[in-house]
Amino acid sequence: MSVYAASKAYVLSLSEALSEELRHSGVAVTAVCPGPTRTGIINSSGGNNSKLFKGKIMKPKKVAKLTYEAVSKKKTVVITGINNKILAQSVRFIPRSIVRKLAKKLLEEK
C-alpha cells in the first residue's frame, strides 16, 4: 500500500504542476481523487475486507459523472463524494503521525 499511496501522491502533484504550466496553452489537466469506489477490483484484490470499504461506497457511474462535470469546468482537482472531501481536507489539520495511523486502520481487515 505504501508504493500505491506514494504513486497517487506523485500523480496528484504532477497533475497540479502540469495544470499550472499549461494554464495559458488551451490544455487543461484534471486529477481525479475518487476515494473508495464500488468496482470489480475491490473483490479481486481483497479490498472488500478492509474497513475502507465499509458503509456507503460510491458507484463508478457517479464518480464518472462528477469527473465529467469537473473536467467540463476545467477544475484542476476533483475529489468525489462528501466523505472523501472531508477526509482529504482533514489531513491539513491533523498531525501526520495520526494521519498515518488512521490510514493504516482504514486499510485493516474488518
Order of alpha helices (4+ residues) and beta strands (2+ residues): alpha-beta-alpha-alpha-beta-alpha-alpha
